[in-house]
Amino acid sequence: MDAQKTATQCRHYAMCKIDFLDTGICPAGKAHGYTGFYPQGRMDIYAALCQKKIPVTRALVEIADSCTLCDICDRQCYFVAGLRPRQVAAALKKKVKESLLHSSPQDPIPDPFLEKLQKIVGNRWATNDPAHRICYAHDPCPVSPETLPDYVALPADTRQVQRIVRLCNRHRVPFAVRGNGSSVMGFVLTPGLVIDTVRMRELHFDPKNWVVRIGAGISAFELQKEAQKRGFRVNAAEPSASCIGNIMCSGIFSLFSASYGTGADNFVDLEMVDRQGRILRLSDPGAPNLLAFQKTDAPLPGICTRAAIRLHPVFADETAAAVPFQNRSAAVKFARELAARRLGTGLGVLGTEYISTFLSPSPDLARQARSLFAEDLGIGALVLVLGDRHTLQAIQDMEVPVMSPGLIRTLILSLPNLCRQDWKSDLTGMGGDRPPYELFCRPEFEGILETLLEPSPQTLASGVDPDLRDFFTTLYARPEMTDILWLNTFRIISSRMGREGHVVAFILYIPLEDPRLVEKLDASFREITRSHRVRGDFGFLTPLDGGRMAVLEWDLYLDHTDPGEIKRMQGAMAAAGEMIEGYFERDPRVLWIRYLLYQGLARKESFLYHSAALK
Amino acid sequence: MNHTQPVFFITGGSGFLGSRIAVELLKGGATVILAVRGRDGKSPRQRVDKLMEWYGIRPGHRLLVMPARIDHPGLDLDPTDRQTCREIRPVVIHCAADTSFARHHRGRARQVNLQGLEHVFSTLRNTRHFVHMSTAYTAGIRKGTCLEEPHHPAGFFNHYEESKQRAEEWIIRMCRRERIPLTLLRPSIVYGDSVTGRSLRFNALYYPVRSLLKLRDSLQRNIREGNGRRARELGVRTDRKGNLVMPLRVTDTGGGVDLIPVDHLARAATAIVREGQTGIFHIVSRQRQSFSRLTEFVAQYTGIRGISISPAADLGSPTPLEQFISQLMDPYQPYFCDRRVFDDRRTAPVLQRTGLTCPELDYATFTRCMDYGVSVNWGAEIFR
């Protein structure tokens, strides 16, 4: 893939802004803060420059020069997206150098509003330079047109946010807030000012109260890492996303929501600047009731600047196991039973799309693994259980085939071997009345399988680009890289779901008493993918509130650079919306997360049981 | 195209049996249409060209390729191809099948073996003769002699048998209704070419060998390059000559396995079709192999020491390795110790007239076939 193509493929997941592989992060990004200095920004800038959307400015020259071509971005981005941004950075440097041979870089354009902004945050932290603005102008969502903001500001604290909001109100400048500069759903685009909260880095643990106070610039990964050091875990979403951003958007859910809950379960208090520029705390007696839920398109209640987040204890004997099933209905039923019995700190039903994508270190291998898991091993769905040894023992007592942590490690580290044609046909041959995965799950065969499959970091690394094999060998020698509990806690592999195309996630809260509902929804989504000629698959389901309800994700995938596909996806999204509304009309407990947008502070009871509220 | 001579339309034209029958017909001067789908980025024509190169023949103008999907109604035939078929009324030889025994593939088997047949039949219903490649194992669960007659078994060993039996019932009914001559071919288990050892498919007879070779090689690597801990845990070691000693007791419960080489199947099928024979024909071996003899072949070929035949009662508690092998072999067990005997009194005279006899599977042939399997990594590297 050439540099220009690579540049347009960035999914804006902002994984290059967190040190999720212990490689360190982009030194230029770390030093300068603006998204433009990170690989994600450089990709946007290079693509815009090639399309002549932006001129070569002083900031752009600084961005191009700041890159040391150190390779960190290639390692990080290949791990999650299969992309190699280093060549883009090199191409950007070259292009800028060529441009400077003919003309000088454009100087900043004086702007009274910008000067006022700079007075609030400091000259360095507000800009109207097109090179910076373009990094906040678009995202891969197929229904959000590119919207170039006039300004970008990076405030440091609540007071600065308050002054910015008041300034915007006075000058009637619209604003949008971004946490960590990531954006995938088109919610944070504005023609006015983008407020990037990345500099708001408060992180203070209060272990006595099992609470951590964080600023809006703290990412889920950073928070989780610090929490783990202290023997705790937080319920966090995508690792690069701002934890506060997730809460404010539509609430946090994860596999751990099976026991930690969702919505207001995740925090103790929040501080925000409302649209009038007042500073509020949720715990204030006079604060607006943001814990309630209304099925409506709610406006953003304000800019959350700080939050007190719940901490959960971690036990030394925690581990993970996977229970495979031939069909999803059986898996959903089993997950519900576990939730009802309060078994498992984290629970999730995963489809083979997720399993293969998450575990594979390269897109090619993921494609092969998809048929390996579904066709050759006979796995229709898998229940992932995260819990302590008592939970795992209880599951083993339920006499279902269980993939132990050892077997999971074997499967991950031998995936390139298993995906070889000879192995795949061996597995096909194994199939009799019982699916081959049952053979794999028998504890007495674990040693034989390990002998046969020869799992090792080297084997795993054989599935990636040759020049990255040494890096992957070293990386996968680390135990956590094959530890499903760790991987689910930090969620560093879930971003791989966007590797083969941008993900348009449809997330629904549903009742779980009848697994047939999941199948009906799945069939409805599949019909939409068929009729609109787009790709999609079941993502995951996590039981909530003792298995009464669940959160379900069904994903559509698209190449966000293909106009034809964008058009088809727009049709598919509209059809999916209508379809979900149809389910809601028949059963109001089927609730699209769209209605939780900006209501992520709501108590889960408010939205899961909104139809049971007292009249 | 000379419409007076029959033209053969073969489904599963890139498969193990379909392609071999096509080659046999082409060698005999017939015109053949291969219905093939594109796959792995290769067009149907490209796939067939590769295949013919592998067979070492230059088919020339007597081989036509028609892109077709038997899982689609109308086979997704190009309108021109459809018109051609309508005009020439080819003899249909339906070989496309899903041969997996795995229960989780039953949906796919139904789609290919039943719906696929329906699609082929409804698309080519003006055929002058329909030849359906079935299997001797539509006989289902039973003992004793199975005649060349429709089977109505009480049960099946797997869904493959069942889907093929349902397909037989369906095509018999349809051909009767439409007054189309029908030939049902029922081969037993097919392995590679008895002379060259070449094959396109490596299941059934090949399966125990490839599994044991894989295990042998892994254990040898574990002993040679690792610390040998895994091997020791499984009771496996190397003897003074460097042979792997893997204590493995297996049980011969009687009966035997009916195996035929693909060259015999193709010649027999072609002879039956060329004679215009209709009805049901068992293409089977008259010399069944015992499980014990096959086990000796396997032990000799793999060079694994310690494999022994034991009465079931002597097995006591099987070792993990024995359990593992037993699990691997479980789907094939009904075929390796088979008490069904396939009568071939309708087939025999045709073969006699053409001077055909089924070659015996001796150790030399066995070795040739396995050597070929190893050389192409059990199919993974045939067309590389």
Interface residues (C-beta under 8 A of the other chain):
Chain A: Q326 E375 G378 G380 R420 Q421 D422 S425 D426 T428 G429 M430 G431 G432 D433 R434 P435 P436 L439 R442 E444 F445 G447 I448 E450 T451 L452 E454
Chain B: S100 F101 A102 R103 H104 H105 N158 F202 N203 Y207 R210 S211 K214 L215 S218 L219 R221 N222 R230 A231 E233 L234 P320 L321 Q323 F324 Q327 L328 D330 P331 N377 W378 G379 A380
